[in-house]
Amino acid sequence: MTNYTTDADGRITLSAEQQGPLANITDEEMYDVIDTEWQFELSNAADAREVSMAPERGDRIGKQYTIVGGNVVATATTAEGEVAFLYCYGCGERREFGYGWDDRTREHANKHAGGCRAA
């Protein structure tokens, strides 16, 4: 059983009308019902979370430098091997350099370790 009508070329020309309690409701009315009766939050939940910039599981850690304040600056490559980056566990700075920039990443990590005073 089909709910639509096609022409000779197989294109849909007429679809069946919706049935049921929400058949002829507009989008605005639907969002009002969802927001008031079911109390859903329609905001982007990703903005509300704090995202860690530290190396994650699967990232390949390279060299680690001790900063003046006692923490560590680590160089790493993402698990996919696409991005070389440094991350300072003291101040939380993450700096990405892109594919194949391991030497430049180590230079910047060493420089950052010499100047960062985060404890």
N, C-alpha and C positions, 0 to 999 in steps of 0.2 A: 504494500500500500504506500503510495507517495502522497506527500502533502503539498506538491507543487505541480504546475503544468508547464510543459516544454513545447517549443516550436519544432519545426521540421529539422532544424540544425542542432537541436539538443540544448538550446539556451533556455534558461528558466524565464518564463513570461509572467507567471502568476503564482504567487505562493499563498498557501492557506492562511487564514487569519489566526492569530494566536487565541488560545482559549484559556480560561482559568481566571483566578482573581487578579493577576497582574497583567492581563492581556493588553489593556489600553492605558497603561500608566506611563507618564513622561519620566525622563531621567531625573528631573528636579524632584518630582514627587517620590521617586524611588530612594534618592539620597536622603530626603527628609525622613522617610520611614526608617531607613537604616540608622540614621544618626540619632533620632529621638527615641525610637522604641527598643532598638537592640544595643544602643550605646557603643557602637564601634568607633574607634578612632581611625579616621581616614588619612591621617598624616603619614609622612614617610618615616617609618620607625628607624631607618638607618641613620638619620640625622640625630636621633636622640641618644644613640649609643656612642661610647667612646671607643675609638679604633686604635689599636696598638700599632706603632710603627716599627717595633723591634723585630728582629729576625724571627721567622716562624718555623715550625717543624717542617723539615724538608729543605730549608735554605742551607746552602753550603757556607759555613763560617770559614773565613780566611784568617788573616792576621788580626791580633788583638793588641791594642796599645793601652797602657795605663796612663790616665790623665793626671794632671797635677793634683786634682781634688781627691784622687783615690779610686775613681770609677774606671770603666773600660770603654774604649772606642773599638768596635769590631767592624771589620770589612766582611762582606758576605756577597753571595750570588744567589738569586732566587732559584727555587727548585727547578724551574724550567730552563735556567741558565741564560735568561734573556737580559737581566739587569744586574749590574754590579752596584753595590751601595755601601755606605758606611752608616753606622748607628752609634750614637753616644748614649750610654746608659746613665750618664750623669745629667745632662741637660735635655735629653730626648730628641736631639736633632737627628734627622735622617736625610741623607743627601744621595740621590740616585745619579749614576753616570751613564748607564746604558750598556749595551752589549760590547764586550771586549775592552772595557776601560778599567781593568783590574789594577794596573800600575798607577793610573791617575787616582783611583780610589784609595790605594795605600798611601800615596803622597798626601792627599787631603786628610786622611785619618791621622797620620803622624803629625801634621800641622795642627789639626784640631786638638789632638791630645796635648800638645805643648801649650796651648792657650786656654783650654777650658778649665774653669775653676769649680765646676759643680761638684758638690760633695755627695 
